[in-house]
Amino acid sequence: MPQLNVRGIAFDEMAGISSALIHELAGICECGTDNFTIDLLQTVSVFDGRQVDTYPFIEVAWFERGQAVRDRLAEAITRHIRAAGVEDVEVAFKVYRENGYYVNGRPCGE
């Protein structure tokens, strides 16, 4: 955990930056790289009756670590994505509560 759910970014672009990105994010969060997952979601976007390109969007699902860490993560993600050639990207955070997140049937808040 954190989980990065990515849409609107090509596999090759994401694969090319994934290692450096995760290493930087792990440093910011002060955790191991094995705590992160990147899921590249294949979506079809529709506007005005036709298929259009999906806007680059990354949702970070995580346990809250505070505004300063969130700002640093968003900046790092944006910088890496733009370095891969993606001009615009949005990043949003979805916060899980530890007592509402279960691993093998047990809440993390215990």
MARTOR-165205 format. One record per atom (N, C-alpha, C, O, CB): residue number from 1; residue in one letter; chain; atom name; x, y, z. Coordinates in steps of 0.1 Angstrom, whole numbers, plus 5000, padded with zeros to 4 digits. Glycine has a CB too. Example, Ala and Ser with C-alpha at 12.3 -4.5 7.8 and 13.67 -1.06 7.14 Angstrom:
2
PATOR   num   residuo   cadena   atomo      u      v      w
PATOR     1         A        A       N   5132   4943   5078
PATOR     1         A        A      CA   5123   4955   5078
PATOR     1         A        A       C   5132   4967   5078
PATOR     1         A        A       O   5142   4967   5085
PATOR     1         A        A      CB   5113   4955   5090
PATOR     2         S        A       N   5128   4978   5071
PATOR     2         S        A      CA   5137   4989   5071
PATOR     2         S        A       C   5129   5000   5079
PATOR     2         S        A       O   5134   5011   5080
PATOR     2         S        A      CB   5141   4994   5057
This chain:
110
PATOR   num   residuo   cadena   atomo      u      v      w
PATOR     1         M        A       N   5009   4989   5000
PATOR     1         M        A      CA   5000   5000   5000
PATOR     1         M        A       C   5009   5012   5000
PATOR     1         M        A       O   5018   5012   5009
PATOR     1         M        A      CB   4990   5000   5012
PATOR     2         P        A       N   5010   5021   4993
PATOR     2         P        A      CA   5000   5028   4984
PATOR     2         P        A       C   4998   5020   4971
PATOR     2         P        A       O   5007   5013   4966
PATOR     2         P        A      CB   5004   5042   4981
PATOR     3         Q        A       N   4986   5022   4965
PATOR     3         Q        A      CA   4983   5016   4952
PATOR     3         Q        A       C   4981   5028   4942
PATOR     3         Q        A       O   4974   5037   4945
PATOR     3         Q        A      CB   4970   5007   4953
PATOR     4         L        A       N   4988   5027   4931
PATOR     4         L        A      CA   4986   5037   4920
PATOR     4         L        A       C   4978   5030   4910
PATOR     4         L        A       O   4982   5021   4903
PATOR     4         L        A      CB   5000   5042   4915
PATOR     5         N        A       N   4966   5036   4907
PATOR     5         N        A      CA   4957   5032   4897
PATOR     5         N        A       C   4958   5042   4885
PATOR     5         N        A       O   4955   5054   4887
PATOR     5         N        A      CB   4942   5030   4902
PATOR     6         V        A       N   4963   5037   4874
PATOR     6         V        A      CA   4967   5046   4863
PATOR     6         V        A       C   4958   5044   4851
PATOR     6         V        A       O   4956   5033   4847
PATOR     6         V        A      CB   4982   5044   4860
PATOR     7         R        A       N   4953   5055   4845
PATOR     7         R        A      CA   4946   5054   4833
PATOR     7         R        A       C   4950   5065   4823
PATOR     7         R        A       O   4954   5076   4828
PATOR     7         R        A      CB   4930   5054   4835
PATOR     8         G        A       N   4949   5062   4810
PATOR     8         G        A      CA   4952   5072   4800
PATOR     8         G        A       C   4967   5074   4798
PATOR     8         G        A       O   4971   5083   4791
PATOR     8         G        A      CB   4946   5085   4805
PATOR     9         I        A       N   4975   5064   4802
PATOR     9         I        A      CA   4989   5065   4800
PATOR     9         I        A       C   4993   5051   4794
PATOR     9         I        A       O   4989   5041   4800
PATOR     9         I        A      CB   4997   5068   4814
PATOR    10         A        A       N   5001   5051   4784
PATOR    10         A        A      CA   5005   5039   4777
PATOR    10         A        A       C   5014   5030   4785
PATOR    10         A        A       O   5021   5035   4794
PATOR    10         A        A      CB   5012   5042   4763
PATOR    11         F        A       N   5013   5017   4783
PATOR    11         F        A      CA   5021   5007   4790
PATOR    11         F        A       C   5036   5011   4789
PATOR    11         F        A       O   5043   5011   4799
PATOR    11         F        A      CB   5019   4993   4785
PATOR    12         D        A       N   5041   5013   4777
PATOR    12         D        A      CA   5055   5016   4775
PATOR    12         D        A       C   5060   5029   4783
PATOR    12         D        A       O   5071   5029   4789
PATOR    12         D        A      CB   5058   5018   4760
PATOR    13         E        A       N   5051   5039   4784
PATOR    13         E        A      CA   5055   5051   4791
PATOR    13         E        A       C   5056   5048   4806
PATOR    13         E        A       O   5065   5052   4813
PATOR    13         E        A      CB   5044   5062   4789
PATOR    14         M        A       N   5046   5040   4811
PATOR    14         M        A      CA   5046   5037   4825
PATOR    14         M        A       C   5057   5027   4829
PATOR    14         M        A       O   5063   5029   4839
PATOR    14         M        A      CB   5032   5031   4829
PATOR    15         A        A       N   5059   5017   4821
PATOR    15         A        A      CA   5069   5007   4824
PATOR    15         A        A       C   5083   5014   4824
PATOR    15         A        A       O   5091   5010   4832
PATOR    15         A        A      CB   5069   4996   4813
PATOR    16         G        A       N   5085   5023   4815
PATOR    16         G        A      CA   5098   5030   4814
PATOR    16         G        A       C   5102   5038   4827
PATOR    16         G        A       O   5114   5040   4829
PATOR    16         G        A      CB   5098   5039   4803
PATOR    17         I        A       N   5092   5043   4834
PATOR    17         I        A      CA   5095   5051   4846
PATOR    17         I        A       C   5092   5044   4859
PATOR    17         I        A       O   5095   5049   4870
PATOR    17         I        A      CB   5087   5064   4845
PATOR    18         S        A       N   5086   5032   4858
PATOR    18         S        A      CA   5080   5026   4870
PATOR    18         S        A       C   5091   5023   4881
PATOR    18         S        A       O   5088   5026   4893
PATOR    18         S        A      CB   5074   5013   4867
PATOR    19         S        A       N   5102   5019   4878
PATOR    19         S        A      CA   5113   5016   4888
PATOR    19         S        A       C   5117   5028   4895
PATOR    19         S        A       O   5117   5029   4907
PATOR    19         S        A      CB   5124   5009   4881
PATOR    20         A        A       N   5121   5038   4887
PATOR    20         A        A      CA   5126   5051   4893
PATOR    20         A        A       C   5115   5058   4901
PATOR    20         A        A       O   5117   5063   4912
PATOR    20         A        A      CB   5131   5061   4883
PATOR    21         L        A       N   5103   5057   4896
PATOR    21         L        A      CA   5091   5063   4903
PATOR    21         L        A       C   5089   5057   4917
PATOR    21         L        A       O   5088   5064   4927
PATOR    21         L        A      CB   5079   5062   4894
PATOR    22         I        A       N   5088   5044   4917
PATOR    22         I        A      CA   5086   5036   4929
PATOR    22         I        A       C   5097   5038   4939
PATOR    22         I        A       O   5094   5040   4951
PATOR    22         I        A      CB   5083   5022   4927
PATOR    23         H        A       N   5109   5039   4935
PATOR    23         H        A      CA   5120   5041   4944
PATOR    23         H        A       C   5119   5055   4950
PATOR    23         H        A       O   5122   5056   4962
PATOR    23         H        A      CB   5134   5039   4937
PATOR    24         E        A       N   5116   5065   4943
PATOR    24         E        A      CA   5114   5078   4948
PATOR    24         E        A       C   5103   5079   4958
PATOR    24         E        A       O   5104   5085   4969
PATOR    24         E        A      CB   5113   5089   4937
PATOR    25         L        A       N   5091   5073   4954
PATOR    25         L        A      CA   5079   5073   4963
PATOR    25         L        A       C   5082   5066   4976
PATOR    25         L        A       O   5077   5070   4986
PATOR    25         L        A      CB   5067   5067   4955
PATOR    26         A        A       N   5089   5055   4975
PATOR    26         A        A      CA   5092   5048   4987
PATOR    26         A        A       C   5101   5056   4997
PATOR    26         A        A       O   5099   5056   5009
PATOR    26         A        A      CB   5099   5034   4984
PATOR    27         G        A       N   5110   5064   4991
PATOR    27         G        A      CA   5118   5073   4999
PATOR    27         G        A       C   5110   5083   5006
PATOR    27         G        A       O   5112   5087   5017
PATOR    27         G        A      CB   5129   5079   4991
PATOR    28         I        A       N   5101   5089   4998
PATOR    28         I        A      CA   5092   5099   5004
PATOR    28         I        A       C   5083   5094   5015
PATOR    28         I        A       O   5082   5100   5026
PATOR    28         I        A      CB   5083   5105   4993
PATOR    29         C        A       N   5078   5082   5013
PATOR    29         C        A      CA   5069   5076   5023
PATOR    29         C        A       C   5077   5068   5034
PATOR    29         C        A       O   5071   5064   5044
PATOR    29         C        A      CB   5060   5066   5016
PATOR    30         E        A       N   5090   5067   5033
PATOR    30         E        A      CA   5098   5060   5042
PATOR    30         E        A       C   5093   5046   5044
PATOR    30         E        A       O   5091   5041   5056
PATOR    30         E        A      CB   5098   5067   5056
PATOR    31         C        A       N   5092   5039   5033
PATOR    31         C        A      CA   5088   5025   5033
PATOR    31         C        A       C   5095   5017   5022
PATOR    31         C        A       O   5101   5024   5014
PATOR    31         C        A      CB   5072   5023   5032
PATOR    32         G        A       N   5093   5004   5022
PATOR    32         G        A      CA   5099   4996   5011
PATOR    32         G        A       C   5092   4998   4998
PATOR    32         G        A       O   5080   5001   4997
PATOR    32         G        A      CB   5100   4982   5015
PATOR    33         T        A       N   5099   4995   4987
PATOR    33         T        A      CA   5093   4996   4974
PATOR    33         T        A       C   5083   4985   4972
PATOR    33         T        A       O   5073   4986   4964
PATOR    33         T        A      CB   5104   4994   4963
PATOR    34         D        A       N   5084   4974   4980
PATOR    34         D        A      CA   5074   4963   4979
PATOR    34         D        A       C   5060   4967   4985
PATOR    34         D        A       O   5051   4959   4984
PATOR    34         D        A      CB   5079   4951   4985
PATOR    35         N        A       N   5059   4979   4991
PATOR    35         N        A      CA   5046   4983   4996
PATOR    35         N        A       C   5038   4989   4985
PATOR    35         N        A       O   5026   4991   4987
PATOR    35         N        A      CB   5048   4994   5007
PATOR    36         F        A       N   5043   4992   4973
PATOR    36         F        A      CA   5036   4999   4962
PATOR    36         F        A       C   5032   4989   4952
PATOR    36         F        A       O   5038   4979   4949
PATOR    36         F        A      CB   5045   5009   4956
PATOR    37         T        A       N   5020   4992   4946
PATOR    37         T        A      CA   5015   4985   4934
PATOR    37         T        A       C   5012   4996   4923
PATOR    37         T        A       O   5007   5007   4927
PATOR    37         T        A      CB   5003   4976   4936
PATOR    38         I        A       N   5014   4993   4911
PATOR    38         I        A      CA   5010   5001   4900
PATOR    38         I        A       C   5000   4993   4891
PATOR    38         I        A       O   5005   4982   4886
PATOR    38         I        A      CB   5022   5007   4891
PATOR    39         D        A       N   4988   4997   4890
PATOR    39         D        A      CA   4979   4990   4881
PATOR    39         D        A       C   4975   4999   4870
PATOR    39         D        A       O   4970   5010   4872
PATOR    39         D        A      CB   4966   4986   4889
PATOR    40         L        A       N   4978   4995   4858
PATOR    40         L        A      CA   4975   5002   4846
PATOR    40         L        A       C   4962   4998   4841
PATOR    40         L        A       O   4960   4987   4835
PATOR    40         L        A      CB   4986   5000   4835
PATOR    41         L        A       N   4952   5007   4842
PATOR    41         L        A      CA   4938   5003   4839
PATOR    41         L        A       C   4935   5006   4824
PATOR    41         L        A       O   4938   5017   4819
PATOR    41         L        A      CB   4928   5011   4848
PATOR    42         Q        A       N   4930   4996   4817
PATOR    42         Q        A      CA   4926   4998   4803
PATOR    42         Q        A       C   4912   5003   4803
PATOR    42         Q        A       O   4903   4996   4807
PATOR    42         Q        A      CB   4928   4985   4795
PATOR    43         T        A       N   4910   5015   4799
PATOR    43         T        A      CA   4897   5021   4798
PATOR    43         T        A       C   4893   5026   4784
PATOR    43         T        A       O   4902   5028   4776
PATOR    43         T        A      CB   4896   5033   4808
PATOR    44         V        A       N   4881   5027   4782
PATOR    44         V        A      CA   4876   5033   4769
PATOR    44         V        A       C   4868   5045   4773
PATOR    44         V        A       O   4858   5044   4781
PATOR    44         V        A      CB   4867   5022   4761
PATOR    45         S        A       N   4872   5056   4768
PATOR    45         S        A      CA   4865   5069   4771
PATOR    45         S        A       C   4857   5073   4759
PATOR    45         S        A       O   4861   5072   4748
PATOR    45         S        A      CB   4876   5080   4775
PATOR    46         V        A       N   4845   5078   4762
PATOR    46         V        A      CA   4835   5082   4752
PATOR    46         V        A       C   4831   5096   4754
PATOR    46         V        A       O   4828   5100   4766
PATOR    46         V        A      CB   4823   5072   4752
PATOR    47         F        A       N   4830   5104   4744
PATOR    47         F        A      CA   4825   5118   4744
PATOR    47         F        A       C   4818   5120   4731
PATOR    47         F        A       O   4823   5118   4721
PATOR    47         F        A      CB   4837   5128   4747
PATOR    48         D        A       N   4806   5126   4733
PATOR    48         D        A      CA   4798   5130   4721
PATOR    48         D        A       C   4796   5119   4711
PATOR    48         D        A       O   4796   5121   4699
PATOR    48         D        A      CB   4805   5142   4714
PATOR    49         G        A       N   4794   5107   4717
PATOR    49         G        A      CA   4790   5095   4708
PATOR    49         G        A       C   4802   5089   4701
PATOR    49         G        A       O   4800   5080   4693
PATOR    49         G        A      CB   4781   5100   4698
PATOR    50         R        A       N   4814   5092   4705
PATOR    50         R        A      CA   4826   5086   4699
PATOR    50         R        A       C   4837   5083   4709
PATOR    50         R        A       O   4837   5089   4720
PATOR    50         R        A      CB   4831   5094   4688
PATOR    51         Q        A       N   4846   5074   4706
PATOR    51         Q        A      CA   4857   5070   4715
PATOR    51         Q        A       C   4867   5082   4714
PATOR    51         Q        A       O   4871   5086   4703
PATOR    51         Q        A      CB   4863   5057   4711
PATOR    52         V        A       N   4872   5086   4725
PATOR    52         V        A      CA   4883   5096   4726
PATOR    52         V        A       C   4894   5091   4735
PATOR    52         V        A       O   4892   5081   4742
PATOR    52         V        A      CB   4877   5109   4732
PATOR    53         D        A       N   4905   5098   4734
PATOR    53         D        A      CA   4917   5094   4743
PATOR    53         D        A       C   4913   5096   4757
PATOR    53         D        A       O   4906   5106   4761
PATOR    53         D        A      CB   4929   5102   4739
PATOR    54         T        A       N   4917   5087   4766
PATOR    54         T        A      CA   4915   5088   4780
PATOR    54         T        A       C   4925   5098   4786
PATOR    54         T        A       O   4937   5098   4783
PATOR    54         T        A      CB   4916   5075   4787
PATOR    55         Y        A       N   4920   5108   4794
PATOR    55         Y        A      CA   4928   5118   4800
PATOR    55         Y        A       C   4937   5111   4810
PATOR    55         Y        A       O   4933   5103   4818
PATOR    55         Y        A      CB   4920   5129   4806
PATOR    56         P        A       N   4950   5114   4810
PATOR    56         P        A      CA   4959   5108   4820
PATOR    56         P        A       C   4955   5112   4834
PATOR    56         P        A       O   4955   5123   4838
PATOR    56         P        A      CB   4974   5113   4817
PATOR    57         F        A       N   4953   5101   4842
PATOR    57         F        A      CA   4948   5103   4856
PATOR    57         F        A       C   4954   5092   4865
PATOR    57         F        A       O   4954   5080   4861
PATOR    57         F        A      CB   4933   5103   4856
PATOR    58         I        A       N   4959   5096   4876
PATOR    58         I        A      CA   4965   5086   4886
PATOR    58         I        A       C   4958   5088   4899
PATOR    58         I        A       O   4958   5099   4905
PATOR    58         I        A      CB   4980   5088   4887
PATOR    59         E        A       N   4952   5077   4904
PATOR    59         E        A      CA   4946   5077   4917
PATOR    59         E        A       C   4955   5070   4927
PATOR    59         E        A       O   4959   5058   4924
PATOR    59         E        A      CB   4932   5071   4917
PATOR    60         V        A       N   4959   5076   4937
PATOR    60         V        A      CA   4967   5070   4948
PATOR    60         V        A       C   4958   5066   4959
PATOR    60         V        A       O   4953   5075   4966
PATOR    60         V        A      CB   4979   5080   4952
PATOR    61         A        A       N   4957   5053   4961
PATOR    61         A        A      CA   4949   5048   4973
PATOR    61         A        A       C   4959   5045   4984
PATOR    61         A        A       O   4968   5037   4981
PATOR    61         A        A      CB   4940   5036   4969
PATOR    62         W        A       N   4956   5050   4996
PATOR    62         W        A      CA   4967   5049   5006
PATOR    62         W        A       C   4961   5052   5020
PATOR    62         W        A       O   4949   5056   5021
PATOR    62         W        A      CB   4979   5057   5003
PATOR    63         F        A       N   4969   5049   5030
PATOR    63         F        A      CA   4966   5054   5044
PATOR    63         F        A       C   4972   5068   5045
PATOR    63         F        A       O   4984   5070   5041
PATOR    63         F        A      CB   4972   5044   5055
PATOR    64         E        A       N   4965   5078   5049
PATOR    64         E        A      CA   4969   5092   5049
PATOR    64         E        A       C   4983   5093   5057
PATOR    64         E        A       O   4985   5087   5067
PATOR    64         E        A      CB   4959   5100   5056
PATOR    65         R        A       N   4991   5101   5051
PATOR    65         R        A      CA   5005   5104   5057
PATOR    65         R        A       C   5007   5119   5059
PATOR    65         R        A       O   5018   5123   5062
PATOR    65         R        A      CB   5016   5098   5048
PATOR    66         G        A       N   4997   5127   5057
PATOR    66         G        A      CA   4998   5141   5059
PATOR    66         G        A       C   5000   5149   5046
PATOR    66         G        A       O   5004   5144   5036
PATOR    66         G        A      CB   5009   5144   5068
PATOR    67         Q        A       N   4997   5162   5047
PATOR    67         Q        A      CA   4997   5171   5036
PATOR    67         Q        A       C   5011   5172   5029
PATOR    67         Q        A       O   5012   5172   5017
PATOR    67         Q        A      CB   4993   5185   5040
PATOR    68         A        A       N   5022   5173   5037
PATOR    68         A        A      CA   5035   5174   5032
PATOR    68         A        A       C   5039   5162   5024
PATOR    68         A        A       O   5045   5164   5013
PATOR    68         A        A      CB   5045   5177   5043
PATOR    69         V        A       N   5036   5150   5029
PATOR    69         V        A      CA   5040   5138   5021
PATOR    69         V        A       C   5031   5137   5009
PATOR    69         V        A       O   5036   5134   4998
PATOR    69         V        A      CB   5038   5125   5030
PATOR    70         R        A       N   5018   5140   5010
PATOR    70         R        A      CA   5009   5140   4998
PATOR    70         R        A       C   5014   5150   4987
PATOR    70         R        A       O   5014   5146   4976
PATOR    70         R        A      CB   4995   5144   5003
PATOR    71         D        A       N   5018   5162   4991
PATOR    71         D        A      CA   5023   5171   4982
PATOR    71         D        A       C   5036   5166   4975
PATOR    71         D        A       O   5037   5167   4962
PATOR    71         D        A      CB   5026   5185   4988
PATOR    72         R        A       N   5045   5160   4982
PATOR    72         R        A      CA   5057   5155   4976
PATOR    72         R        A       C   5054   5143   4967
PATOR    72         R        A       O   5061   5142   4956
PATOR    72         R        A      CB   5067   5151   4987
PATOR    73         L        A       N   5045   5135   4971
PATOR    73         L        A      CA   5041   5123   4962
PATOR    73         L        A       C   5035   5128   4949
PATOR    73         L        A       O   5039   5124   4938
PATOR    73         L        A      CB   5032   5114   4969
PATOR    74         A        A       N   5026   5138   4950
PATOR    74         A        A      CA   5020   5143   4938
PATOR    74         A        A       C   5030   5150   4929
PATOR    74         A        A       O   5029   5148   4916
PATOR    74         A        A      CB   5009   5153   4942
PATOR    75         E        A       N   5039   5157   4934
PATOR    75         E        A      CA   5050   5164   4926
PATOR    75         E        A       C   5058   5153   4920
PATOR    75         E        A       O   5062   5155   4908
PATOR    75         E        A      CB   5058   5173   4935
PATOR    76         A        A       N   5063   5143   4927
PATOR    76         A        A      CA   5071   5133   4921
PATOR    76         A        A       C   5064   5125   4910
PATOR    76         A        A       O   5070   5123   4899
PATOR    76         A        A      CB   5076   5123   4932
PATOR    77         I        A       N   5052   5121   4912
PATOR    77         I        A      CA   5044   5114   4902
PATOR    77         I        A       C   5043   5123   4890
PATOR    77         I        A       O   5046   5118   4879
PATOR    77         I        A      CB   5030   5110   4908
PATOR    78         T        A       N   5039   5135   4891
PATOR    78         T        A      CA   5037   5144   4880
PATOR    78         T        A       C   5050   5146   4872
PATOR    78         T        A       O   5051   5145   4860
PATOR    78         T        A      CB   5032   5158   4885
PATOR    79         R        A       N   5061   5148   4879
PATOR    79         R        A      CA   5074   5150   4873
PATOR    79         R        A       C   5078   5137   4865
PATOR    79         R        A       O   5083   5139   4853
PATOR    79         R        A      CB   5085   5152   4883
PATOR    80         H        A       N   5077   5125   4870
PATOR    80         H        A      CA   5080   5113   4863
PATOR    80         H        A       C   5071   5111   4851
PATOR    80         H        A       O   5076   5107   4840
PATOR    80         H        A      CB   5079   5101   4872
PATOR    81         I        A       N   5058   5113   4853
PATOR    81         I        A      CA   5049   5111   4841
PATOR    81         I        A       C   5052   5121   4830
PATOR    81         I        A       O   5052   5117   4818
PATOR    81         I        A      CB   5034   5113   4846
PATOR    82         R        A       N   5055   5134   4834
PATOR    82         R        A      CA   5058   5144   4823
PATOR    82         R        A       C   5072   5140   4817
PATOR    82         R        A       O   5073   5143   4805
PATOR    82         R        A      CB   5059   5158   4829
PATOR    83         A        A       N   5081   5135   4824
PATOR    83         A        A      CA   5094   5131   4818
PATOR    83         A        A       C   5092   5119   4808
PATOR    83         A        A       O   5100   5118   4799
PATOR    83         A        A      CB   5104   5127   4829
PATOR    84         A        A       N   5082   5112   4810
PATOR    84         A        A      CA   5079   5101   4801
PATOR    84         A        A       C   5072   5106   4788
PATOR    84         A        A       O   5069   5098   4779
PATOR    84         A        A      CB   5070   5090   4807
PATOR    85         G        A       N   5069   5119   4787
PATOR    85         G        A      CA   5064   5124   4775
PATOR    85         G        A       C   5049   5127   4776
PATOR    85         G        A       O   5043   5132   4766
PATOR    85         G        A      CB   5066   5115   4764
PATOR    86         V        A       N   5043   5125   4788
PATOR    86         V        A      CA   5029   5129   4789
PATOR    86         V        A       C   5028   5143   4794
PATOR    86         V        A       O   5033   5147   4804
PATOR    86         V        A      CB   5022   5119   4800
PATOR    87         E        A       N   5021   5151   4786
PATOR    87         E        A      CA   5021   5166   4789
PATOR    87         E        A       C   5013   5170   4801
PATOR    87         E        A       O   5017   5178   4809
PATOR    87         E        A      CB   5016   5173   4776
PATOR    88         D        A       N   5001   5165   4802
PATOR    88         D        A      CA   4992   5168   4813
PATOR    88         D        A       C   4988   5155   4820
PATOR    88         D        A       O   4986   5145   4814
PATOR    88         D        A      CB   4979   5175   4807
PATOR    89         V        A       N   4987   5157   4834
PATOR    89         V        A      CA   4983   5145   4842
PATOR    89         V        A       C   4976   5151   4854
PATOR    89         V        A       O   4980   5161   4860
PATOR    89         V        A      CB   4995   5136   4845
PATOR    90         E        A       N   4967   5144   4859
PATOR    90         E        A      CA   4960   5147   4872
PATOR    90         E        A       C   4963   5136   4882
PATOR    90         E        A       O   4963   5124   4878
PATOR    90         E        A      CB   4945   5150   4871
PATOR    91         V        A       N   4965   5139   4895
PATOR    91         V        A      CA   4967   5130   4905
PATOR    91         V        A       C   4957   5133   4916
PATOR    91         V        A       O   4955   5144   4920
PATOR    91         V        A      CB   4982   5131   4911
PATOR    92         A        A       N   4951   5122   4921
PATOR    92         A        A      CA   4941   5123   4932
PATOR    92         A        A       C   4944   5113   4942
PATOR    92         A        A       O   4949   5102   4939
PATOR    92         A        A      CB   4926   5122   4927
PATOR    93         F        A       N   4941   5116   4955
PATOR    93         F        A      CA   4943   5106   4966
PATOR    93         F        A       C   4930   5101   4971
PATOR    93         F        A       O   4921   5109   4974
PATOR    93         F        A      CB   4952   5113   4977
PATOR    94         K        A       N   4929   5088   4973
PATOR    94         K        A      CA   4918   5082   4980
PATOR    94         K        A       C   4923   5076   4993
PATOR    94         K        A       O   4933   5068   4993
PATOR    94         K        A      CB   4911   5070   4971
PATOR    95         V        A       N   4918   5080   5004
PATOR    95         V        A      CA   4923   5076   5017
PATOR    95         V        A       C   4915   5065   5023
PATOR    95         V        A       O   4903   5065   5024
PATOR    95         V        A      CB   4923   5088   5026
PATOR    96         Y        A       N   4922   5054   5027
PATOR    96         Y        A      CA   4916   5043   5034
PATOR    96         Y        A       C   4918   5045   5049
PATOR    96         Y        A       O   4928   5051   5054
PATOR    96         Y        A      CB   4922   5030   5030
PATOR    97         R        A       N   4908   5041   5057
PATOR    97         R        A      CA   4909   5041   5072
PATOR    97         R        A       C   4915   5027   5075
PATOR    97         R        A       O   4910   5017   5070
PATOR    97         R        A      CB   4895   5044   5079
PATOR    98         E        A       N   4924   5027   5085
PATOR    98         E        A      CA   4930   5014   5088
PATOR    98         E        A       C   4920   5004   5093
PATOR    98         E        A       O   4921   4992   5091
PATOR    98         E        A      CB   4941   5016   5098
PATOR    99         N        A       N   4910   5008   5101
PATOR    99         N        A      CA   4900   4999   5106
PATOR    99         N        A       C   4890   4994   5095
PATOR    99         N        A       O   4882   4986   5098
PATOR    99         N        A      CB   4892   5005   5118
PATOR   100         G        A       N   4890   5001   5084
PATOR   100         G        A      CA   4881   4997   5073
PATOR   100         G        A       C   4889   4989   5061
PATOR   100         G        A       O   4883   4987   5051
PATOR   100         G        A      CB   4874   5009   5067
PATOR   101         Y        A       N   4902   4986   5064
PATOR   101         Y        A      CA   4910   4980   5054
PATOR   101         Y        A       C   4914   4966   5060
PATOR   101         Y        A       O   4920   4966   5070
PATOR   101         Y        A      CB   4923   4988   5049
PATOR   102         Y        A       N   4911   4955   5053
PATOR   102         Y        A      CA   4913   4942   5058
PATOR   102         Y        A       C   4924   4934   5050
PATOR   102         Y        A       O   4924   4935   5038
PATOR   102         Y        A      CB   4900   4934   5058
PATOR   103         V        A       N   4932   4928   5057
PATOR   103         V        A      CA   4942   4918   5051
PATOR   103         V        A       C   4939   4905   5057
PATOR   103         V        A       O   4940   4903   5069
PATOR   103         V        A      CB   4957   4923   5054
PATOR   104         N        A       N   4936   4895   5048
PATOR   104         N        A      CA   4933   4882   5052
PATOR   104         N        A       C   4922   4882   5063
PATOR   104         N        A       O   4923   4874   5073
PATOR   104         N        A      CB   4945   4875   5058
PATOR   105         G        A       N   4912   4890   5062
PATOR   105         G        A      CA   4901   4890   5071
PATOR   105         G        A       C   4903   4898   5084
PATOR   105         G        A       O   4894   4898   5092
PATOR   105         G        A      CB   4897   4877   5074
PATOR   106         R        A       N   4914   4904   5085
PATOR   106         R        A      CA   4917   4912   5098
PATOR   106         R        A       C   4919   4926   5095
PATOR   106         R        A       O   4927   4930   5085
PATOR   106         R        A      CB   4930   4906   5105
PATOR   107         P        A       N   4913   4935   5102
PATOR   107         P        A      CA   4915   4950   5099
PATOR   107         P        A       C   4929   4954   5103
PATOR   107         P        A       O   4935   4950   5113
PATOR   107         P        A      CB   4905   4958   5107
PATOR   108         C        A       N   4934   4963   5095
PATOR   108         C        A      CA   4948   4968   5097
PATOR   108         C        A       C   4948   4977   5110
PATOR   108         C        A       O   4959   4979   5116
PATOR   108         C        A      CB   4953   4976   5085
PATOR   109         G        A       N   4937   4982   5115
PATOR   109         G        A      CA   4936   4990   5126
PATOR   109         G        A       C   4938   4983   5140
PATOR   109         G        A       O   4938   4989   5150
PATOR   109         G        A      CB   4924   4998   5126
PATOR   110         E        A       N   4939   4970   5139
PATOR   110         E        A      CA   4940   4962   5152
PATOR   110         E        A       C   4954   4963   5158
PATOR   110         E        A       O   4956   4957   5168
PATOR   110         E        A      CB   4936   4948   5150
